[in-house]
Amino acid sequence: MSLKKSSDTVAVSFDIDESALNTFTQRQINLTLDPLNNEVFVVLGVDLDVAAPSFLPGQNTQSTMALTTTSKTAMPSIGDSQCLARVQSKIQTGLSADSGVGFMHTSPDTPVGLLDYIGIIATNNMFVQIQGGNNAGAINGAGRVWGYRARADASVYGALVQSEVLSA
């Protein structure tokens, strides 16, 4: 792939609050890329930190957060090719106040192995999503993405943009 690195590694930090109790919420994060110069953002790593779900006896609760290259209308899974990272915390409870087991699933901050990158964002934005399930209050989360800006040749840039837009 013909990419020419045009910046040092940068970190883009963000936060998100659930708009209402147990409601899918999405926030757009502008990368201010230069489309006239075929600029893309090469993602090297992602760290997502979602708030813990509520502990409510007799209720299974969860907190989920994801980062994607395209806008979503529902919480994506890591099986979605536009999903760069996802984290989910769950509490499974019984009926008594002293029973409950916590579970956490995280797509790795950086995949195991030596990869050049974990994703390329060709359009100007990335998106972070959050959603709680059966919680007593709205949840929040924060995150950081590490990457660098690069310039692609025209054919690669066109293919990346088309792939991202058509898969949205």
C-alpha positions as CSV (number, residue, x, y, z in Angstrom):
1,M,0.0,0.0,0.0
2,S,1.3,3.4,-0.9
3,L,1.2,5.6,2.2
4,K,3.7,8.3,3.1
5,K,3.8,9.2,6.8
6,S,3.3,13.0,7.2
7,S,3.3,13.4,11.0
8,D,4.7,12.0,14.2
9,T,2.5,9.7,16.3
10,V,-0.3,11.7,17.9
11,A,-2.9,10.9,20.6
12,V,-6.5,11.9,20.1
13,S,-8.4,11.8,23.4
14,F,-12.2,12.0,23.9
15,D,-15.0,11.3,26.3
16,I,-18.7,10.5,25.9
17,D,-21.8,10.5,28.2
18,E,-24.8,8.4,27.6
19,S,-27.6,10.8,26.6
20,A,-30.2,9.1,28.7
21,L,-30.4,6.0,30.9
22,N,-29.6,2.8,28.9
23,T,-29.7,4.6,25.6
24,F,-27.4,4.2,22.6
25,T,-25.4,7.4,22.2
26,Q,-22.8,8.3,19.6
27,R,-20.3,11.1,19.4
28,Q,-18.4,12.2,16.2
29,I,-14.7,13.0,16.6
30,N,-13.3,15.2,13.9
31,L,-9.8,14.4,12.7
32,T,-9.4,17.4,10.5
33,L,-7.8,15.5,7.7
34,D,-6.9,17.2,4.4
35,P,-8.9,15.4,1.6
36,L,-7.4,17.6,-1.1
37,N,-4.0,16.0,-0.3
38,N,-5.4,12.5,0.1
39,E,-4.6,12.5,3.9
40,V,-5.6,9.5,6.0
41,F,-5.2,8.7,9.7
42,V,-3.4,5.4,10.4
43,V,-4.5,4.0,13.8
44,L,-1.8,2.3,15.8
45,G,-3.7,1.7,19.1
46,V,-7.0,2.3,20.9
47,D,-7.7,2.5,24.6
48,L,-11.4,2.6,25.8
49,D,-12.4,3.1,29.4
50,V,-16.1,2.6,30.0
51,A,-17.8,3.1,33.4
52,A,-18.7,0.1,35.5
53,P,-22.3,-1.1,35.2
54,S,-24.6,-0.7,38.3
55,F,-24.8,-3.6,40.8
56,L,-28.6,-4.2,41.1
57,P,-29.7,-7.5,42.8
58,G,-31.8,-9.5,40.4
59,Q,-30.8,-7.5,37.4
60,N,-28.1,-8.3,34.8
61,T,-26.4,-5.0,33.9
62,Q,-23.8,-3.9,31.3
63,S,-21.8,-1.0,30.0
64,T,-20.6,-1.1,26.4
65,M,-18.4,1.3,24.4
66,A,-17.0,1.1,20.8
67,L,-14.9,3.1,18.3
68,T,-15.7,2.9,14.6
69,T,-14.6,4.5,11.4
70,T,-18.2,5.2,10.3
71,S,-21.4,6.3,12.0
72,K,-23.6,3.6,13.5
73,T,-27.3,3.5,14.6
74,A,-26.8,0.6,17.1
75,M,-23.9,-0.8,19.1
76,P,-21.4,-2.5,16.8
77,S,-19.7,-5.8,17.5
78,I,-16.0,-6.4,16.9
79,G,-17.2,-8.5,13.9
80,D,-18.1,-5.2,12.2
81,S,-15.2,-4.3,9.9
82,Q,-15.5,-0.6,10.7
83,C,-15.2,-1.3,14.5
84,L,-11.6,-0.7,15.6
85,A,-12.2,-1.5,19.3
86,R,-14.9,-2.5,21.7
87,V,-15.2,-2.9,25.5
88,Q,-18.0,-4.4,27.5
89,S,-18.5,-4.8,31.3
90,K,-21.3,-7.0,32.7
91,I,-22.6,-7.9,36.1
92,Q,-24.7,-11.1,36.3
93,T,-26.6,-11.2,39.6
94,G,-28.9,-13.5,41.5
95,L,-31.8,-12.5,43.6
96,S,-29.9,-11.9,46.8
97,A,-28.0,-8.7,47.5
98,D,-24.7,-10.4,48.1
99,S,-24.5,-12.4,44.8
100,G,-23.1,-11.2,41.5
101,V,-20.3,-12.0,39.1
102,G,-18.6,-9.4,37.0
103,F,-17.4,-10.1,33.4
104,M,-15.3,-7.9,31.1
105,H,-14.6,-8.3,27.4
106,T,-12.1,-6.0,25.7
107,S,-10.9,-6.2,22.1
108,P,-7.2,-5.8,22.6
109,D,-5.8,-2.2,22.8
110,T,-3.3,-3.4,20.2
111,P,-3.6,-6.8,18.6
112,V,-1.2,-9.6,19.5
113,G,1.6,-9.8,17.0
114,L,3.5,-7.3,15.0
115,L,1.1,-5.3,12.8
116,D,2.0,-2.1,11.1
117,Y,-1.4,-0.6,12.1
118,I,-4.9,-1.7,13.3
119,G,-6.9,0.5,11.0
120,I,-7.0,3.4,8.5
121,I,-9.5,6.2,8.7
122,A,-9.9,7.8,5.2
123,T,-12.8,10.1,5.9
124,N,-12.6,13.1,8.2
125,N,-14.2,11.6,11.3
126,M,-14.3,8.6,13.7
127,F,-17.1,7.8,16.0
128,V,-17.4,6.6,19.6
129,Q,-20.5,4.8,20.9
130,I,-21.7,4.0,24.4
131,Q,-24.7,2.2,25.8
132,G,-25.8,0.8,29.2
133,G,-28.1,-2.0,29.9
134,N,-30.4,-2.1,33.0
135,N,-28.2,0.4,34.8
136,A,-29.5,2.7,37.6
137,G,-28.0,5.8,36.0
138,A,-26.5,7.0,32.7
139,I,-22.9,5.8,32.1
140,N,-19.9,7.6,30.6
141,G,-16.6,6.6,29.1
142,A,-13.3,8.0,27.8
143,G,-10.8,6.9,25.3
144,R,-7.6,7.6,23.4
145,V,-6.5,6.7,19.9
146,W,-2.8,6.8,18.8
147,G,-1.9,7.1,15.2
148,Y,-0.3,9.3,12.6
149,R,-1.3,11.2,9.5
150,A,-0.3,9.9,6.1
151,R,-0.8,10.7,2.5
152,A,-2.0,8.1,0.1
153,D,-1.6,8.0,-3.6
154,A,-4.8,8.8,-5.6
155,S,-5.9,5.2,-6.3
156,V,-5.3,4.0,-2.7
157,Y,-7.1,7.0,-1.3
158,G,-10.0,6.5,-3.6
159,A,-10.3,2.8,-2.7
160,L,-10.1,3.6,1.0
161,V,-12.7,6.3,0.9
162,Q,-15.0,4.2,-1.3
163,S,-14.7,1.2,1.0
164,E,-15.4,3.3,4.1
165,V,-18.4,5.1,2.7
166,L,-20.0,2.0,1.1
167,S,-19.6,-0.1,4.2
168,A,-21.3,2.6,6.4
